[in-house]
Amino acid sequence: MKRRAAMRKLILVTFALPVMTMAQDDPKPFHWGGFENSGSTTFGYRFTDVSGYRPSFDQMFDLKSGPRLLDFSLFGKAASDNGTDKGNRYVDDYSLTASGIGGDPYMSTQLTVRKAHKYDLRVNFRQSHYYFNQNDSLLLSGGFNSLTNNHDWATVRKMGSANLLIHATNNLRFSFEYYRNTRGGVTFTTRPMDYYGSSTAWGSYARADAF
């Protein structure tokens, strides 16, 4: 049937690159900004060729052509200075991770910053793409259409949060949290003909009519 999406080609080319490395005979942690840093990243490019009903392909896979930051990670730990400095005054360690950036249906990032016995900060962000389309205008053999449930949508959902834990004393801590959840895009859904308080005759008609 025409509503089926055929995926002819789906090729993903990746390139793995180290983050902040130093070529030397005696490798040591890379010092930058008062931290010992390390990490990695993976870039890629996806080629797609789709035939058939494209919304069905988006519903099942939603993998489009283009460059991608498939994976990224960066970690840092407060560095000592010839054994005389205990480390950074404000931060003990941090981490930054991300994946699926550049158009994939699911992407996420996370940032963590900590100072022992002082505070712990965590920031998260996620984004999801949702598609649903059953090809409501598809003509069947008898010339009928719209025999689907007519519930279609193409939405993007974004979820973010920030959590801060402060150590006031050894026995007292303050926790601050912030969450935000948004949704945008196109949503189409049927509206029932029945309504609250309708007469028995009208309600029976509305429930008996499949269209």
C-alpha positions as CSV (number, residue, x, y, z in Angstrom):
1,M,0.0,0.0,0.0
2,K,1.1,3.6,-0.6
3,R,1.0,4.4,3.1
4,R,4.0,2.2,3.8
5,A,7.3,3.9,3.9
6,A,10.3,2.2,2.3
7,M,13.8,3.1,3.6
8,R,16.1,2.6,0.7
9,K,19.3,3.9,2.2
10,L,20.4,4.8,5.7
11,I,24.2,5.3,6.0
12,L,25.9,6.8,9.0
13,V,29.5,7.9,8.7
14,T,31.2,8.6,12.1
15,F,34.5,10.3,13.0
16,A,35.8,9.9,16.5
17,L,38.1,12.7,17.7
18,P,39.8,13.1,21.1
19,V,39.1,16.3,23.1
20,M,42.0,18.3,24.5
21,T,44.9,15.9,24.0
22,M,48.6,16.7,23.9
23,A,51.2,14.8,21.9
24,Q,54.3,14.3,23.9
25,D,56.7,11.6,25.0
26,D,55.4,11.5,28.5
27,P,51.6,11.9,28.4
28,K,50.1,13.8,31.2
29,P,46.6,15.1,31.9
30,F,45.8,18.2,30.0
31,H,45.8,21.2,32.4
32,W,43.5,24.1,31.4
33,G,41.7,26.6,33.6
34,G,43.1,25.0,36.7
35,F,41.6,21.6,35.9
36,E,42.9,18.2,34.7
37,N,40.6,17.7,31.7
38,S,39.8,14.7,29.6
39,G,37.0,13.8,27.2
40,S,36.0,12.5,23.8
41,T,33.6,13.3,21.0
42,T,32.1,11.5,18.0
43,F,30.9,13.3,14.9
44,G,28.9,11.8,12.1
45,Y,27.0,12.4,8.9
46,R,23.8,10.5,8.0
47,F,22.6,10.0,4.4
48,T,19.0,8.9,3.9
49,D,16.9,8.1,0.8
50,V,13.2,7.5,1.6
51,S,10.4,6.5,-0.8
52,G,6.7,6.0,0.0
53,Y,4.7,7.8,2.6
54,R,7.2,10.0,4.4
55,P,5.1,10.6,7.6
56,S,5.2,6.9,8.2
57,F,9.0,6.9,8.0
58,D,9.1,9.9,10.4
59,Q,6.8,8.0,12.8
60,M,8.9,4.9,12.8
61,F,12.5,6.3,12.5
62,D,12.6,10.1,12.1
63,L,16.3,9.8,10.9
64,K,17.1,12.6,8.6
65,S,20.2,13.5,6.5
66,G,22.8,15.9,7.9
67,P,25.7,16.2,10.3
68,R,25.4,15.0,13.9
69,L,27.2,15.3,17.1
70,L,26.6,11.8,18.2
71,D,28.4,11.8,21.5
72,F,30.3,14.4,23.5
73,S,31.9,14.1,27.0
74,L,34.2,16.5,28.9
75,F,35.4,15.9,32.5
76,G,37.5,18.1,34.7
77,K,39.1,17.7,38.1
78,A,40.7,20.5,40.1
79,A,44.4,20.2,39.6
80,S,47.2,20.6,42.2
81,D,50.0,23.0,41.7
82,N,53.3,21.2,42.5
83,G,51.6,19.7,45.5
84,T,51.1,23.0,47.2
85,D,47.6,23.9,46.0
86,K,44.7,21.7,47.1
87,G,42.8,22.6,44.0
88,N,40.3,25.1,42.7
89,R,38.7,27.3,45.3
90,Y,35.2,27.1,44.0
91,V,34.9,23.8,42.0
92,D,36.3,20.3,42.7
93,D,35.1,18.6,39.5
94,Y,32.7,19.1,36.6
95,S,31.3,17.0,33.8
96,L,29.5,17.9,30.6
97,T,27.9,15.2,28.4
98,A,25.7,15.4,25.3
99,S,24.3,13.1,22.6
100,G,22.1,13.2,19.5
101,I,22.7,16.9,18.7
102,G,22.0,18.0,15.2
103,G,18.5,16.7,14.3
104,D,18.1,13.3,15.8
105,P,14.7,12.6,17.4
106,Y,16.1,12.2,20.9
107,M,18.9,14.5,22.2
108,S,20.1,15.1,25.7
109,T,22.7,17.2,27.6
110,Q,23.8,17.1,31.2
111,L,26.1,19.4,33.2
112,T,27.3,18.6,36.7
113,V,29.5,20.9,38.9
114,R,30.4,20.0,42.5
115,K,32.4,21.3,45.4
116,A,32.8,18.9,48.3
117,H,30.8,19.9,51.4
118,K,29.7,23.1,49.6
119,Y,27.3,22.5,46.8
120,D,26.2,20.1,44.0
121,L,24.7,21.5,40.8
122,R,23.1,19.4,38.1
123,V,21.4,20.7,34.9
124,N,19.6,18.4,32.5
125,F,17.9,19.0,29.1
126,R,16.1,16.6,26.9
127,Q,14.3,17.0,23.6
128,S,12.1,14.5,21.9
129,H,10.3,14.5,18.5
130,Y,7.0,12.6,18.1
131,Y,5.2,11.9,14.9
132,F,2.0,10.0,14.2
133,N,0.2,9.9,10.9
134,Q,-1.9,7.1,9.5
135,N,-2.5,8.7,6.1
136,D,-6.1,9.7,6.7
137,S,-6.7,10.7,3.1
138,L,-5.7,7.3,1.7
139,L,-8.3,6.0,-0.8
140,L,-9.3,2.4,-0.4
141,S,-10.6,0.0,-3.1
142,G,-14.2,1.0,-2.5
143,G,-13.5,4.7,-2.9
144,F,-13.7,5.4,0.8
145,N,-11.2,7.4,2.9
146,S,-10.8,8.7,6.4
147,L,-11.3,5.3,7.9
148,T,-8.5,6.0,10.4
149,N,-8.9,7.5,13.8
150,N,-7.9,11.0,12.5
151,H,-5.4,11.5,15.3
152,D,-2.2,13.0,13.9
153,W,0.5,15.0,15.5
154,A,4.1,16.2,14.9
155,T,5.3,17.7,18.1
156,V,8.5,18.5,19.9
157,R,8.7,18.0,23.6
158,K,11.4,19.8,25.7
159,M,12.2,18.9,29.3
160,G,14.7,20.8,31.4
161,S,15.6,20.8,35.0
162,A,18.1,22.4,37.4
163,N,18.9,21.0,40.9
164,L,21.1,22.8,43.4
165,L,22.0,21.3,46.7
166,I,23.8,23.6,49.2
167,H,25.6,22.4,52.3
168,A,25.0,25.1,54.8
169,T,26.5,23.1,57.7
170,N,27.2,19.4,58.3
171,N,23.6,18.9,59.4
172,L,21.8,21.5,57.3
173,R,21.3,21.4,53.6
174,F,19.1,23.5,51.2
175,S,17.8,22.0,48.0
176,F,16.5,24.2,45.1
177,E,14.8,22.6,42.1
178,Y,13.5,24.0,38.8
179,Y,11.6,22.0,36.1
180,R,10.2,23.1,32.8
181,N,8.3,21.0,30.3
182,T,7.1,22.5,27.0
183,R,5.4,21.0,24.0
184,G,5.0,22.6,20.6
185,G,4.1,21.7,17.0
186,V,1.0,20.5,15.1
187,T,-1.7,18.5,16.7
188,F,-4.9,17.4,14.9
189,T,-7.5,15.3,16.7
190,T,-11.2,14.5,16.1
191,R,-13.9,16.3,18.1
192,P,-16.8,14.2,19.4
193,M,-20.3,15.2,18.3
194,D,-21.6,14.2,21.7
195,Y,-21.5,16.7,24.5
196,Y,-22.1,16.8,28.2
197,G,-25.8,17.1,29.0
198,S,-27.0,16.2,25.5
199,S,-30.4,14.6,25.0
200,T,-30.6,10.8,24.9
201,A,-31.6,10.8,21.2
202,W,-28.7,13.0,20.2
203,G,-26.2,11.0,22.2
204,S,-27.4,7.8,20.7
205,Y,-27.0,9.2,17.2
206,A,-23.5,10.6,17.9
207,R,-22.2,7.3,19.3
208,A,-23.8,5.2,16.5
209,D,-22.2,7.3,13.7
210,A,-18.7,6.0,13.1
211,F,-17.8,9.2,11.1
